[in-house]
Amino acid sequence: MLKELRIKNLTIIDKLSVEFEKGFNVMTGETGAGKSIIVDAMGLLLGDKASPDMLKTGEKEGMVEAYFDVTENPILKEISIDCKDGILLRRNISLQGKSRSFINDTSVSINTLANVSRSLIAIHGQHEHQSLLKKENHLLFVDSLCKLGDDLQSFKAQYDKTLLLKKKLDSIKGKIKDKEQRAEYLKYQIAEIESLNLISGEKESLEEELTILLNLTKLKELSEIAYGMLYKNEGACIELLSQAITKVKEISNIDRSAIELLQMLETAQPILSDSALFLRKFKGKYEADPVRIEQINERLEAIRRLEKKYKGTVQDIINYLESAQQELKQLEILDEQTEALEKEANANEEMLSKMAAELSNKRQDAAQELENKVIDELKQVGFSYADFRISFERKPLTENGYDDIEFLFSANPGEPPKPLVKIASGGELSRIMLALKCVEIVSKQEYDSGIFPQTLIFDEVDAGIGGITARNVGNRLKAISSKYQILSITHLPQIAAMAENHFAIEKMMSQDKVKVSVRLLSDDMRQQEIARMLSGKVTEGSLEHARELLRI
């Protein structure tokens, strides 16, 4: 159970610490005293979005911390966090909008914090009953209360699979409509590209060759000059080098240190001779070839025309050719694919229809039992003659099946049940929601082997009721508190008087700051608080009325 809650620097709360007890706890106070802040703080532990606006003005960081007297938790066991001394949940939020989460001082993700906190506490909010006014939510209530979540999840998986197959089949059928036209177009493109027999890098090689052919005269002249300077002309480089070698050889005969120079010159001699041979070959190949120039120009023109048409490089066109060939192969086997896919889609639709029927049957069987449970709970909260029915109609298949579910309700004898969304008042909705919550709580306790929170927080679920009805709601909350720790925030003295532990929330104003306090009331103080709740101020009459409520 929740033993202690600490809040620091959130909205108008600077520092607050509350110790709770087992059983039925209530929190009361004037409107605006800070009750909703406490619920919002608990919401932060449950993973609600944190905002810098939640911080107290002038503070850089806020914190909410809750200690639970729990010695084991399967979620914590799985992530190796020891809880033999209890579980301490903490969440810090900063002015920069960032938050940090901790369990027993171990840093965890916000998802882990939320999962653990949801296994410990559950909050039922003051406006939750408004969801009953949306007919589409009634199906969600039935599936949740009747524990059909796994069945629904399996159905949705089959629904998504079937829908995907149908979309794929429709896409293929769309392709079949213009299959022949598309195939002919692809064949034309493939033939056009293949006719050129494109080679990657070919265009660049051709352009380089063309540049050489267009500059043959200049290249031949330069090579002739270079060859003459190197070998052919009088006083050519090779001739002069040969003379130099002879002179240096004579030097080395006298000065042995010139041998190294001689060796260098002798090494250069064959290199120059080889270079002369290369130059002779070069000048021999630079002969005009107008036919080759024309061939290259024609080839380049064909390549450029194809590049312009397909808006890409030679490599892009080669890649497109491969994809076009692959697409053509796929088109040629479309009929076979369609036949196989139609068989698969039909089989999945049959399976989906079967699963929808099974899901509907389970819902209707479970709904009958649920109706009786809700009626029993409604009697517990003051509806002596209530009738509650779940209407089923068939609708086109959706991801939730083909059931169109609506809650029907009657509060008076002799009146047939009518659509809840049309006839229920605000107070009736609050009690019906409480009845549904009680069914959920009892069902979890009786049949569910999984984790279910042992601390239940009811935030003004008694809105819109009063008198003997409020007393009935209080009795039901007290009955639940024999097995769960109940924390109820209420404005009703009838409910507050039923609690075992009564906390008062007060907001105290001074010139420079606001302070919120929560204190456990003694018997005398409790009489004063209930008297205030009864008449707005404490009088002898309201005190006597408070004492009567506490004696009941």
C-alpha positions, 0 to 999 in steps of 0.5 A: 500500500501507499505509505507516504507521498512527498511533493516538492516545488510543484505549482503552489506546493513548496514542500509537502509530506503525507503518510497514509494508512490502510483501508478507507482514506479521504481527503477534503478541502475547499475548492482550490485548496490543492487537491487536484495538485496531489492527483496530478503529482501521482499522475507524474509517477504514472507517466503523465507528461511533465511540463515546466509550468508545473514548477512553483514560480522561481524554482528550478526543479520539482519532485514527487516521491511515493513510498509503498510498503511492498516487498515483491514486484515481478516487474522489479524482479525482472530488472533486478531492482531489490524491493525487500525494504519497499518500493520508492518511486521518484520523478524529478522535473526541471525548468528545461522541461526534462525529467528523471525517474528513479526506483529505489534510487536506481535511475530508470526510464519513464516507461519503466517507472510508469509500468511499476507505478501502474502495478501499485496504484490506479487513479479513477478521475473525476471526469472519467464518467464522461466517457460513458457519453460516447457510445463507441466507448461502451465496446471498450468497456465490455472488452476490458471488463470481460477480459477479451483483450487477448481475443481482440488483439488476435482479431486485430492482427488477423484484420490487419493481415487481411487488409494488407492482402486486400490492398496488395491484391487491389494493387496487382489487379490495378496493374493487370488492367494496363499490363499489356500496355505497360509490358509493350512499353517496357519491351520497347525501352529495353530493346532501345537501350540494349541496341546501343549495348552501353558500357559503363565509362564508354562515353568518357573514353570516346570523348577522350579519343575524339579530342586526340583525333581532332588535334592530330596535326598539333600532336604530330608536329609536337612529337616530331619536334620532341623526337628531333630534339631527343634523337634525330637532330644534330646535337640531339640530347642523346648525342650530347649525353653520349659525349658527356659520358665520354668526358666524365669517364676520362675524369673518373680515370683520374678522379675516382670520386667522379665514378658515381656521376658517371654511373648516373649518366650511364643510367640515363642513357637507356632511358633516353633511348627508350623515350626516343623509341616511344616518341617515334611510335607516337608520331607514327600513330598520329595519322588522320582518320576521318572515318573513326571521327565520324564513328565516334561522333555518331556513337556519342550522339546516340548516347547523348540522345538516350541520356536526354530521353532517360534523364540520366547518365550512362550508368543510370540508364544501365541501372534502369535497364536492369529494373525494367527487365525485372519489372517485365518479368514480374508482369509476365507472372502477374496472373499467377501471382493474382490467382495465388493471392486471391486464394490467400486473401479469401482464406484470410477473409474466411478466417477473419469472419470466423474470428469475428463471429467467435469474438461476438459470441464471447462478448454476448456470453460475457455481457450477460454475466456483466449485466448482472454484476453491474446491476448488483453493483448499482444496487450497492450505490443506491439504485434499488430498481436499476436495470442495465442491459448491453445492446448488440447490433451488427455493423460492417466489419472493423478492426473491433469486429462487427459488434455495435454495442450500447449500454441501456439503463433504467433507474425506475421500475416499470421503465424499459432500459433506454440508451444511457447516453440519452437519459442518464444524468451527471449523478447517475453517470458517476454512480454507473461508472463507479459500479463498472469500476467496482466490477473491474476491481472485484473481477481482477481480485477473483479471476486475475492472476496478474498484477493489479494495483492495491491502492485505488485513488478516486478523484471526485467520482461522486460528482453530481450526487448527494443525500442518501445516494452519497451515503450508498457510494460511501458504503461501497467505497468502504466495502472495497477498502477491506481488500484495497487501500482506498484514497478518495478525494471528495466534497461530500460529507456523507462519504468523508464520514465513512472513512477510517482516516480523514485528511484535510487539505488547506491553502494558507495565504500570506503576503509573499507566498502560498502554503499548502498543508495536508494533515490527518484529523483527530476526532474533534478536528474531523467533526469541524471539517465535516461541519464545514462541508455540510454548511460552509461554516461551522455552527452548532447545528452543523456540528451536531449534524456532523456528529450524527454522520460520524455515529452512523 
